[in-house]
């Protein structure tokens, strides 16, 4: 009877303990010897079970548990008193300081590490941003949540989904891996590895990524870089490419600053303009987007394509900008070509001086961070002028050329070669102070040399030293299929022409002077010269001609300067 009394007293003590559990705090020593205190603030029913794995309390009905400033709500809770691991079931909710809340169907919580495993309709929100997934490991101390079985983060109008993700509620920094997709009203992104800050709107890319914006007009591909949506700044430090409304550019490094109106590409740059069928190859490009001003540096080569015919231009530097018409009515009444050329020379000379000043600073790359904001907005419809500075080379199947500087204006489709220019078409060489070539669909339509014009055409075998020559002040020539068909030279025209008989045999050398000459070509050689006004002409039999000294006063044959292949321009 006495033994039964002891059993009864023991059971009564246990019952008193169980009834008072709702107001009792438990302290459990963790592996780090920290005191971890769990408070059960409310419950309806408590049961106790003792097993080989530990002592278990089960709290049922509107359970509220608190640890520090963190509060847990659920329908039922099981606590392992030995390990201080808790399991919460049904209508689980976590509330933290600062407004952070989490919900799920099931939670397993380790009090010593403050790490919770959440499962079933999981959400985490700070009141503004919301993360939801099926399973989440959440650290209540660091406020970092991890999922590896797909999840979605929503920040304002931006929604991000991925296979794996980590979100820091404190720093607002999220990291996503595995087919991460950003959907935003302004852009869509697909990435294998990226981060996104919901506060600063800064996106970083660590693997293959694709960004589509402007309703598909803009497409970015990269593997490493960042995009600051608030500041309008982007930078990519590994091979990347951008397609925008018919324009394409790729390079090892890309940089863009919207406020400063500055774009910068460095390393193996390829820029394509589909509208003008042109491609730019170079080592570095600087582009002022509002002013529409571009500088291409480090061995730039410009390629333009028209069907099967491709024209290549090479220079030390390329520059382009909108053309502003500043000609007065009086100036327009004069020779517009001369005026345009004179103005262009002045502009190119000044630009060369400015570029030289920059080069003397001995900086390999521009200090983009110190460039002033580009507040000037250029006329988007104004035609562009392209200028190439120094050591210019031209190559196509039908035309080659060299000069110090060159320009091309979209408004009149004219190429201007200045400072010691030489142009070759088939067997003919053209020189002058300046050479202008009008294009039609990238094909040469006519050529114009305003001063000191000279045309030399090889006559006979190359080692015979026989050259047909025409010189004068001004030259105008007509092309067909990029080949010279006839020329007009005036005034003070002079010629040396090796005359043939009806069988094609050379019979003598014709030397003539006149006010004007018209030269006709056939099979890429001079066929006939027509003298007009004040003609003076003589014919010397070939046997008596001093061929080596039969040259006009400005004769200069320079085949060694002639580009031989397009590959030469890329060297």
Backbone torsions as a table, in degrees:
resi	resn	phi	psi	omega
1	UNK	NA	-37.3	179.5
2	UNK	-63.6	-40.1	-179.6
3	UNK	-64.2	-36.1	177.2
4	UNK	-65.1	-34.3	-179.8
5	UNK	-64.9	-40.8	178.4
6	UNK	-64.6	-41.5	178.1
7	UNK	-61.7	-41.1	-179.2
8	UNK	-65.2	-43.6	179.2
9	UNK	-62.9	-39.9	179.6
10	UNK	-63.9	-42.8	179.2
11	UNK	-64.9	-38.0	179.9
12	UNK	-64.9	-40.8	178.7
13	UNK	-62.6	-43.4	178.8
14	UNK	-61.9	-39.8	-179.1
15	UNK	-66.0	-40.3	177.9
16	UNK	-60.7	-41.1	179.4
17	UNK	-63.2	-42.4	-177.1
18	UNK	-67.0	-39.8	-178.6
19	UNK	-66.2	-33.5	-176.0
20	UNK	-92.3	6.6	-177.3
21	UNK	-59.7	-36.4	-176.0
22	UNK	-60.2	-17.2	-178.1
23	UNK	-119.9	8.4	-176.6
24	UNK	-104.2	140.0	176.0
25	UNK	-100.6	138.5	179.7
26	UNK	-110.2	137.9	175.4
27	UNK	-113.1	133.5	-177.9
28	UNK	-131.9	126.8	175.7
29	UNK	-75.9	128.4	177.6
30	UNK	-90.7	179.7	178.6
31	UNK	-63.8	-23.1	-179.0
32	UNK	-95.9	9.6	177.6
33	UNK	66.4	10.5	175.7
34	UNK	-74.4	149.2	175.3
35	UNK	-83.7	118.3	178.4
36	UNK	-109.7	113.6	-175.4
37	UNK	-107.3	125.8	177.4
38	UNK	-111.1	128.4	177.0
39	UNK	-112.5	123.7	172.1
40	UNK	-95.6	107.2	-173.7
41	UNK	-85.5	-27.5	-178.2
42	UNK	-158.6	145.1	171.5
43	UNK	-169.6	169.1	179.9
44	UNK	-104.1	-44.4	-176.8
45	UNK	-131.7	142.1	177.8
46	UNK	-128.9	135.2	172.6
47	UNK	-127.2	157.4	-178.4
48	UNK	-129.0	136.2	177.9
49	UNK	-135.9	134.9	178.0
50	UNK	-113.2	123.0	-178.8
51	UNK	-130.2	178.7	178.3
52	UNK	-66.2	-26.2	-177.7
53	UNK	-90.1	-5.4	178.0
54	UNK	145.6	179.5	177.7
55	UNK	-98.2	130.6	-174.8
56	UNK	-119.7	132.1	169.9
57	UNK	-109.2	139.4	177.3
58	UNK	-119.8	119.8	-179.4
59	UNK	-107.2	128.3	-173.1
60	UNK	-126.3	136.6	172.9
61	UNK	90.7	107.5	175.7
62	UNK	45.5	55.1	-175.9
63	UNK	-78.8	136.7	172.9
64	UNK	-127.5	120.9	178.7
65	UNK	-119.7	143.2	-179.5
66	UNK	-134.0	137.1	172.8
67	UNK	-134.4	111.0	-175.7
68	UNK	63.0	-125.2	179.4
69	UNK	-96.2	3.8	-179.4
70	UNK	-97.1	135.4	-178.0
71	UNK	-125.1	136.9	-179.5
72	UNK	-117.3	130.9	176.0
73	UNK	-116.5	141.6	176.8
74	UNK	-166.7	171.9	177.5
75	UNK	-80.1	-36.1	178.0
76	UNK	-148.9	153.6	-175.1
77	UNK	-142.8	134.8	174.6
78	UNK	-114.9	128.5	179.5
79	UNK	-118.3	125.3	172.5
80	UNK	-87.6	105.9	-177.0
81	UNK	-65.9	-23.7	-179.4
82	UNK	-74.4	-45.9	-177.1
83	UNK	-101.9	-11.5	-175.3
84	UNK	58.4	38.4	172.4
85	UNK	-100.4	131.6	-177.5
86	UNK	-115.3	148.9	173.9
87	UNK	-125.6	127.2	-179.2
88	UNK	-113.8	141.6	-175.5
89	UNK	-128.6	138.2	168.9
90	UNK	63.8	128.2	178.7
91	UNK	52.0	43.4	-177.5
92	UNK	-77.7	135.2	177.9
93	UNK	-143.8	134.8	175.9
94	UNK	-110.0	133.7	176.1
95	UNK	-124.3	130.0	-179.0
96	UNK	-126.6	162.4	175.0
97	UNK	-57.5	143.8	179.4
98	UNK	91.5	-1.6	176.7
99	UNK	93.7	3.4	179.3
100	UNK	-72.0	132.8	179.2
101	UNK	-137.2	148.6	176.4
102	UNK	-135.5	146.2	178.6
103	UNK	-134.6	153.8	176.6
104	UNK	-170.2	177.2	177.1
105	UNK	-91.0	-30.8	-178.3
106	UNK	-142.2	143.8	178.9
107	UNK	-141.8	136.2	170.7
108	UNK	-117.2	123.1	-170.7
109	UNK	-125.3	129.1	175.5
110	UNK	-101.7	111.4	-173.1
111	UNK	-65.4	-34.6	-176.3
112	UNK	-67.2	-32.2	-178.8
113	UNK	-107.0	-9.0	-177.6
114	UNK	59.8	32.0	179.5
115	UNK	-104.4	129.8	-179.2
116	UNK	-117.6	133.7	170.5
117	UNK	-99.8	118.6	-175.5
118	UNK	-111.5	141.9	-174.3
119	UNK	-145.2	140.2	174.9
120	UNK	85.2	105.2	179.1
121	UNK	50.1	52.9	-176.3
122	UNK	-79.1	135.4	171.9
123	UNK	-137.2	146.0	171.4
124	UNK	-134.1	130.1	-179.4
125	UNK	-142.7	147.2	173.5
126	UNK	-104.4	12.3	-178.4
127	UNK	98.7	-19.7	179.8
128	UNK	-121.5	-47.7	179.4
129	UNK	-104.2	149.1	-176.3
130	UNK	-137.6	131.8	175.9
131	UNK	-115.6	132.4	175.0
132	UNK	-138.0	147.5	-177.2
133	UNK	-165.6	179.9	179.0
134	UNK	-86.3	-35.7	-179.2
135	UNK	-139.2	139.4	-177.6
136	UNK	-148.0	135.0	169.7
137	UNK	-100.6	117.2	-172.5
138	UNK	-123.7	128.0	177.5
139	UNK	-96.6	113.0	-177.3
140	UNK	-69.9	-20.8	179.0
141	UNK	-78.1	-50.3	-179.2
142	UNK	-88.5	-14.0	-176.3
143	UNK	59.2	40.9	176.7
144	UNK	-112.3	127.8	178.0
145	UNK	-112.3	140.0	-179.8
146	UNK	-126.2	136.4	172.7
147	UNK	-135.5	150.9	-179.3
148	UNK	-135.1	17.9	179.3
149	UNK	-136.4	48.4	179.5
150	UNK	73.9	142.3	180.0
151	UNK	-164.0	168.0	-177.5
152	UNK	-136.9	135.4	175.6
153	UNK	-119.3	131.2	177.3
154	UNK	-118.7	125.9	176.9
155	UNK	-129.3	108.4	-174.8
156	UNK	56.4	-122.4	-178.6
157	UNK	-94.2	5.4	-179.1
158	UNK	-98.5	130.2	179.7
159	UNK	-123.8	129.0	-179.8
160	UNK	-121.3	129.3	174.2
161	UNK	-122.7	149.7	179.8
162	UNK	-162.9	166.8	177.7
163	UNK	-76.3	-39.4	179.4
164	UNK	-129.4	142.6	-179.6
165	UNK	-156.7	156.1	174.5
166	UNK	-137.4	132.3	-178.5
167	UNK	-130.4	126.6	177.9
168	UNK	-100.8	108.7	-176.7
169	UNK	-65.9	-30.7	-179.4
170	UNK	-70.6	-53.3	-175.4
171	UNK	-87.0	-9.2	-177.0
172	UNK	65.4	18.3	-179.1
173	UNK	-93.3	130.4	178.4
174	UNK	-123.2	142.5	178.6
175	UNK	-124.1	132.2	-175.9
176	UNK	-129.1	144.1	176.6
177	UNK	-139.3	152.0	174.5
178	UNK	79.4	89.0	177.2
179	UNK	50.9	48.3	176.6
180	UNK	-71.6	133.7	-177.9
181	UNK	-126.2	124.7	172.6
182	UNK	-105.1	126.8	174.6
183	UNK	-116.8	119.0	-178.5
184	UNK	-136.8	149.6	178.4
185	UNK	-55.6	-26.9	-177.0
186	UNK	-94.1	-26.1	-175.9
187	UNK	-159.2	160.8	172.9
188	UNK	-124.5	142.8	-178.1
189	UNK	-131.7	138.7	172.4
190	UNK	-125.6	124.1	-176.0
191	UNK	-144.7	150.3	175.3
192	UNK	-89.6	-17.5	-179.6
193	UNK	-162.4	113.8	-176.3
194	UNK	-155.9	162.7	173.8
195	UNK	-126.3	157.0	-178.6
196	UNK	-148.9	130.3	177.3
197	UNK	-102.6	117.9	-175.3
198	UNK	-71.0	-17.5	179.7
199	UNK	-88.7	-51.2	-176.8
200	UNK	-88.0	-11.8	-177.1
201	UNK	62.8	25.8	179.3
202	UNK	-88.8	125.8	178.0
203	UNK	-111.2	133.5	175.9
204	UNK	-120.3	141.6	-178.5
205	UNK	-115.1	135.6	-178.4
206	UNK	-123.6	-2.5	-180.0
207	UNK	-153.6	-174.1	-176.5
208	UNK	-53.8	125.1	-175.2
209	UNK	-141.7	151.7	179.3
210	UNK	-135.1	128.7	179.0
211	UNK	-123.1	123.1	-180.0
212	UNK	-116.7	127.2	-179.0
213	UNK	-140.8	179.6	179.8
214	UNK	51.4	46.7	178.0
215	UNK	55.1	38.4	176.4
216	UNK	90.3	-3.4	180.0
217	UNK	-73.6	-26.2	-178.2
218	UNK	-118.0	128.4	-180.0
219	UNK	-133.2	120.9	178.0
220	UNK	-110.9	134.6	172.4
221	UNK	-125.3	131.4	-178.8
222	UNK	-155.8	169.6	174.1
223	UNK	-124.5	-10.3	-178.8
224	UNK	-160.2	127.9	177.6
225	UNK	158.9	-166.2	-177.5
226	UNK	-146.3	159.2	174.2
227	UNK	-141.4	118.8	179.0
228	UNK	-97.9	102.7	-174.8
229	UNK	-68.9	-33.5	-178.6
230	UNK	-73.5	-42.7	-177.7
231	UNK	-88.4	-13.0	-178.7
232	UNK	69.3	36.9	-178.2
233	UNK	-120.8	135.9	177.5
234	UNK	-138.5	145.0	177.1
235	UNK	-147.5	135.4	-177.8
236	UNK	-133.5	122.5	-170.4
237	UNK	-105.8	12.2	173.2
238	UNK	-133.5	163.9	-176.2
239	UNK	-45.3	122.0	-175.8
240	UNK	-141.0	164.3	179.2
241	UNK	-145.5	151.7	178.3
242	UNK	-133.9	131.1	172.4
243	UNK	-113.3	125.2	178.8
244	UNK	-140.8	109.1	170.6
245	UNK	47.6	52.3	177.8
246	UNK	90.9	-2.7	178.4
247	UNK	-113.1	136.4	-179.4
248	UNK	-131.4	136.9	175.6
249	UNK	-142.0	139.2	173.9
250	UNK	-136.5	148.9	179.2
251	UNK	-167.5	173.3	177.7
252	UNK	-71.3	-32.6	-179.4
253	UNK	-135.2	134.8	176.0
254	UNK	-129.3	141.4	178.6
255	UNK	-141.5	142.0	179.7
256	UNK	-145.6	131.3	176.2
257	UNK	-127.3	107.1	-174.2
258	UNK	-67.2	-41.4	-178.2
259	UNK	-64.7	-40.8	179.5
260	UNK	-84.7	-6.7	179.4
261	UNK	63.0	41.0	-173.2
262	UNK	-125.1	131.2	170.8
263	UNK	-123.2	146.1	-175.6
264	UNK	-145.0	131.0	177.8
265	UNK	-130.2	139.1	-175.8
266	UNK	-141.0	131.7	174.5
267	UNK	90.1	110.0	176.9
268	UNK	52.0	52.5	-177.0
269	UNK	-78.5	132.8	171.2
270	UNK	-130.1	117.5	179.7
271	UNK	-120.4	127.0	-175.2
272	UNK	-117.3	132.2	172.9
273	UNK	-114.5	101.3	-175.6
274	UNK	-68.8	-28.9	-179.6
275	UNK	-65.5	-35.9	-179.5
276	UNK	-106.0	8.5	176.8
277	UNK	53.8	43.5	-177.8
278	UNK	-126.1	152.2	178.0
279	UNK	-135.2	134.0	178.4
280	UNK	-109.5	126.7	175.1
281	UNK	-113.3	131.8	178.0
282	UNK	-167.8	-179.9	178.3
283	UNK	-93.2	-21.3	-175.2
284	UNK	-158.1	139.3	177.2
285	UNK	-133.6	135.1	171.6
286	UNK	-121.3	128.0	-175.6
287	UNK	-133.6	123.7	175.4
288	UNK	-94.5	105.1	-166.6
289	UNK	-67.0	-37.2	-178.3
290	UNK	-75.6	-40.2	178.9
291	UNK	-79.7	-14.5	-175.9
292	UNK	60.7	39.0	-179.7
293	UNK	-108.1	132.2	-178.5
294	UNK	-129.1	140.5	169.3
295	UNK	-121.5	128.4	175.4
296	UNK	-115.9	125.3	-173.5
297	UNK	-127.1	171.7	176.6
298	UNK	64.2	78.4	175.8
299	UNK	55.2	53.5	179.6
300	UNK	-73.1	140.6	174.7
301	UNK	-130.4	126.9	178.4
302	UNK	-105.7	125.8	-179.0
303	UNK	-114.3	126.1	174.9
304	UNK	-120.1	139.9	-173.1
305	UNK	-121.8	134.8	171.7
306	UNK	-137.0	97.4	-176.9
307	UNK	63.7	-124.1	-179.5
308	UNK	-87.7	-6.0	-176.2
309	UNK	-99.1	127.5	-179.1
310	UNK	-125.8	132.1	179.8
311	UNK	-111.6	132.4	179.7
312	UNK	-116.0	134.9	175.6
313	UNK	-122.5	134.5	179.6
314	UNK	-127.8	139.0	176.0
315	UNK	-153.0	169.8	175.0
316	UNK	-69.1	-35.7	-177.8
317	UNK	-146.0	139.7	171.4
318	UNK	-114.4	142.4	179.6
319	UNK	-135.4	139.7	175.4
320	UNK	-139.9	147.5	179.9
321	UNK	-161.4	159.6	176.8
322	UNK	-64.3	146.2	178.1
323	UNK	-87.6	127.1	177.3
324	UNK	-108.8	122.8	-177.9
325	UNK	-81.4	107.6	-179.5
326	UNK	-116.0	15.7	-179.2
327	UNK	-76.1	134.6	176.2
328	UNK	-79.2	168.2	177.8
329	UNK	-61.2	-37.9	179.5
330	UNK	-64.9	-42.2	179.8
331	UNK	-65.5	-36.7	-179.1
332	UNK	-64.9	-27.4	-178.8
333	UNK	-73.4	-14.9	178.8
334	UNK	-87.4	-170.3	178.3
335	UNK	-70.0	104.1	-174.6
336	UNK	-63.3	-32.5	179.7
337	UNK	-63.7	-44.8	179.4
338	UNK	-63.5	-42.7	-179.6
339	UNK	-64.9	-45.7	179.6
340	UNK	-61.2	-42.7	-179.9
341	UNK	-65.0	-42.9	179.9
342	UNK	-62.5	-46.2	178.8
343	UNK	-63.0	-39.5	-179.1
344	UNK	-65.4	-41.7	178.5
345	UNK	-59.3	-44.0	-179.7
346	UNK	-63.2	-43.2	179.6
347	UNK	-63.9	-44.7	-178.0
348	UNK	-66.8	-38.3	179.4
349	UNK	-64.5	-44.7	179.8
350	UNK	-64.7	-42.7	178.9
351	UNK	-62.5	-37.4	178.8
352	UNK	-64.2	-39.6	178.2
353	UNK	-63.5	-45.2	180.0
354	UNK	-63.2	-41.5	179.4
355	UNK	-65.7	-37.2	177.8
356	UNK	-62.5	-39.3	177.1
357	UNK	-60.9	-40.7	179.3
358	UNK	-64.7	-43.1	-178.6
359	UNK	-64.4	-32.5	-178.7
360	UNK	-70.2	-13.3	175.6
361	UNK	-72.7	-12.0	177.0
362	UNK	58.3	45.4	175.5
363	UNK	-112.5	128.1	-178.9
364	UNK	-72.4	-32.8	-178.2
365	UNK	-128.7	150.0	179.6
366	UNK	-70.8	148.2	175.9
367	UNK	-80.1	81.9	-172.2
368	UNK	-63.9	-26.8	-177.3
369	UNK	-69.4	-22.0	-176.5
370	UNK	-102.7	0.6	-179.7
371	UNK	-71.2	132.8	-178.1
372	UNK	-66.1	154.1	179.2
373	UNK	-63.5	138.9	-178.7
374	UNK	-89.1	94.1	-176.8
375	UNK	-92.0	-13.1	179.9
376	UNK	-81.1	124.8	179.8
377	UNK	-105.2	119.0	-178.6
378	UNK	-78.7	159.1	174.9
379	UNK	-67.4	117.6	-176.0
380	UNK	-69.0	-17.3	-179.2
381	UNK	-97.0	-7.6	-177.4
382	UNK	-67.4	137.2	177.9
383	UNK	-66.3	153.4	-177.8
384	UNK	-97.7	152.6	171.4
385	UNK	-116.7	128.6	178.3
386	UNK	-107.2	132.4	-178.0
387	UNK	-128.3	133.1	175.1
388	UNK	-113.0	130.1	-176.6
389	UNK	-108.1	126.1	165.2
390	UNK	70.5	135.7	176.4
391	UNK	51.7	47.8	-177.3
392	UNK	-77.0	137.6	173.9
393	UNK	-130.5	142.1	177.6
394	UNK	-124.1	137.6	176.9
395	UNK	-146.1	131.5	164.9
396	UNK	-149.3	174.7	-179.9
397	UNK	-61.8	-30.6	-174.9
398	UNK	-110.5	-9.4	-177.0
399	UNK	-143.6	136.6	173.1
400	UNK	-134.2	155.4	-180.0
401	UNK	-165.9	161.2	174.0
402	UNK	-141.9	152.0	174.3
403	UNK	-171.0	177.9	178.3
404	UNK	-82.7	-40.9	-178.0
405	UNK	-142.1	154.9	-176.5
406	UNK	-146.6	151.7	175.4
407	UNK	-139.8	157.3	174.8
408	UNK	-141.5	126.5	178.5
409	UNK	-112.0	132.0	-179.6
410	UNK	-68.5	-29.0	-175.1
411	UNK	-63.1	-38.2	-179.6
412	UNK	-120.9	6.7	178.6
413	UNK	50.8	46.1	-176.5
414	UNK	-118.3	132.1	172.3
415	UNK	-95.3	132.0	178.0
416	UNK	-119.5	118.8	177.5
417	UNK	-104.8	123.6	-178.4
418	UNK	-130.7	160.5	-178.8
419	UNK	65.5	93.2	176.7
420	UNK	56.2	52.4	-178.4
421	UNK	-83.5	146.5	173.1
422	UNK	-137.5	133.0	177.0
423	UNK	-127.0	138.2	178.2
424	UNK	-119.7	133.6	172.5
425	UNK	-131.0	110.2	-176.1
426	UNK	57.2	-115.8	-176.9
427	UNK	-96.1	8.9	-175.5
428	UNK	-111.5	147.0	177.7
429	UNK	-122.8	133.5	-180.0
430	UNK	-121.5	132.4	176.6
431	UNK	-134.1	164.5	177.8
432	UNK	172.7	177.4	176.8
433	UNK	-63.7	-39.5	178.7
434	UNK	-143.1	142.1	176.1
435	UNK	-122.9	126.6	176.9
436	UNK	-115.9	136.1	179.1
437	UNK	-128.9	121.5	177.3
438	UNK	-87.8	131.7	-177.9
439	UNK	-106.3	153.1	171.9
440	UNK	-137.1	109.1	-175.0
441	UNK	54.6	46.5	177.8
442	UNK	67.4	8.1	174.4
443	UNK	-105.3	142.4	179.8
444	UNK	-68.9	126.0	179.4
445	UNK	-98.2	-46.7	173.4
446	UNK	-154.6	163.3	-178.4
447	UNK	-121.8	144.4	-178.9
448	UNK	-138.5	126.2	176.2
449	UNK	-119.9	108.6	-173.7
450	UNK	-74.7	-22.1	-175.8
451	UNK	-152.3	142.8	177.7
452	UNK	55.8	46.9	-179.1
453	UNK	-73.7	139.9	177.5
454	UNK	-147.1	130.3	175.9
455	UNK	-122.8	128.7	177.5
456	UNK	-124.6	133.6	179.1
457	UNK	-130.5	132.2	-179.0
458	UNK	-66.4	126.4	177.4
459	UNK	-115.2	125.9	-179.3
460	UNK	79.0	-169.2	-179.4
461	UNK	-63.1	152.1	-176.7
462	UNK	-61.2	-32.4	-176.9
463	UNK	-88.2	3.1	-179.2
464	UNK	-82.9	-18.2	179.7
465	UNK	70.4	25.5	-178.7
466	UNK	-102.4	124.2	-176.2
467	UNK	-133.8	126.8	168.4
468	UNK	-77.6	134.1	-173.1
469	UNK	-138.2	141.0	174.5
470	UNK	-140.5	131.3	176.9
471	UNK	-139.7	157.7	178.7
472	UNK	-177.1	-172.1	-179.9
473	UNK	-73.8	-50.7	-172.7
474	UNK	-125.0	143.8	179.5
475	UNK	-130.2	135.4	169.6
476	UNK	-129.5	127.9	-176.7
477	UNK	-129.5	147.6	178.9
478	UNK	-106.1	136.5	178.7
479	UNK	-115.7	148.7	170.4
480	UNK	-137.4	123.5	-175.2
481	UNK	55.2	42.9	177.8
482	UNK	61.8	22.9	178.3
483	UNK	-126.2	135.7	-179.8
484	UNK	-63.7	132.3	176.1
485	UNK	-109.2	-40.1	174.8
486	UNK	-159.1	155.5	-177.5
487	UNK	-129.0	148.9	168.8
488	UNK	-118.7	125.6	-179.2
489	UNK	-123.9	130.4	-176.3
490	UNK	-164.8	159.0	-24.7
491	UNK	-80.8	-167.9	178.9
492	UNK	53.1	47.4	-178.4
493	UNK	-78.7	139.7	176.5
494	UNK	-135.7	151.2	179.6
495	UNK	-147.8	151.1	167.2
496	UNK	-127.9	123.8	-172.6
497	UNK	-139.2	127.2	179.0
498	UNK	-85.7	111.8	-172.8
499	UNK	-84.5	142.0	178.6
500	UNK	-116.5	156.0	173.3
501	UNK	-87.9	-173.4	-176.8
502	UNK	-65.2	-18.4	-179.4
503	UNK	-97.5	3.3	177.9
504	UNK	87.9	9.2	179.2
505	UNK	-91.0	139.2	179.8
506	UNK	-71.9	131.9	-178.5
507	UNK	-117.3	-15.6	-179.4
508	UNK	175.5	-179.5	-178.8
509	UNK	-116.3	123.2	177.6
510	UNK	-98.0	126.1	175.9
511	UNK	-119.6	130.2	-174.5
512	UNK	-145.6	158.4	173.7
513	UNK	-136.2	144.1	176.2
514	UNK	-163.1	172.0	178.9
515	UNK	-69.7	-33.6	-177.5
516	UNK	-149.0	145.8	177.6
517	UNK	-133.2	148.2	172.7
518	UNK	-122.8	124.7	-175.1
519	UNK	-111.0	128.8	179.2
520	UNK	-109.1	137.5	-178.8
521	UNK	-113.5	149.0	173.2
522	UNK	-147.3	133.0	-177.6
523	UNK	54.0	40.4	174.1
524	UNK	68.2	16.8	177.2
525	UNK	-133.2	157.9	177.9
526	UNK	-65.3	126.8	178.9
527	UNK	-100.0	-39.6	-175.0
528	UNK	-157.3	145.6	174.5
529	UNK	-121.5	126.7	179.9
530	UNK	-108.9	118.7	179.6
531	UNK	-91.5	139.2	-178.0
532	UNK	-129.6	119.5	172.5
533	UNK	73.1	128.2	177.5
534	UNK	52.6	55.9	-175.1
535	UNK	-84.9	134.1	172.1
536	UNK	-130.8	119.5	-171.4
537	UNK	-140.8	144.5	175.2
538	UNK	-141.2	153.9	179.5
539	UNK	-128.2	123.9	179.1
540	UNK	-110.5	125.8	177.1
541	UNK	-55.4	148.2	-175.2
542	UNK	-61.0	-34.6	-177.8
543	UNK	-66.1	-27.6	-177.6
544	UNK	-98.5	-4.1	-176.2
545	UNK	-75.8	137.8	173.7
546	UNK	-89.1	80.1	-170.9
547	UNK	-56.9	-46.4	-178.6
548	UNK	-59.9	-28.9	-178.2
549	UNK	-105.2	12.3	178.3
550	UNK	-89.1	82.7	-174.8
551	UNK	-137.6	147.0	171.0
552	UNK	-75.9	165.5	-172.2
553	UNK	-62.2	-31.6	-177.8
554	UNK	-103.2	16.1	-177.0
555	UNK	-57.9	130.0	173.8
556	UNK	-158.0	106.5	-179.4
557	UNK	-98.9	119.8	-171.8
558	UNK	-129.5	64.2	-179.7
559	UNK	-65.4	-23.0	-178.8
560	UNK	-67.5	-19.5	179.2
561	UNK	-87.6	-10.7	-173.1
562	UNK	-74.7	123.2	175.2
563	UNK	-60.7	135.4	-174.9
564	UNK	-100.6	-19.0	-178.7
565	UNK	-160.1	161.6	178.1
566	UNK	-67.9	-30.1	179.4
567	UNK	-61.2	-30.5	179.1
568	UNK	-61.1	-32.5	-178.8
569	UNK	-73.5	-20.4	-178.8
570	UNK	-94.4	-0.9	-178.5
571	UNK	-73.0	NA	NA
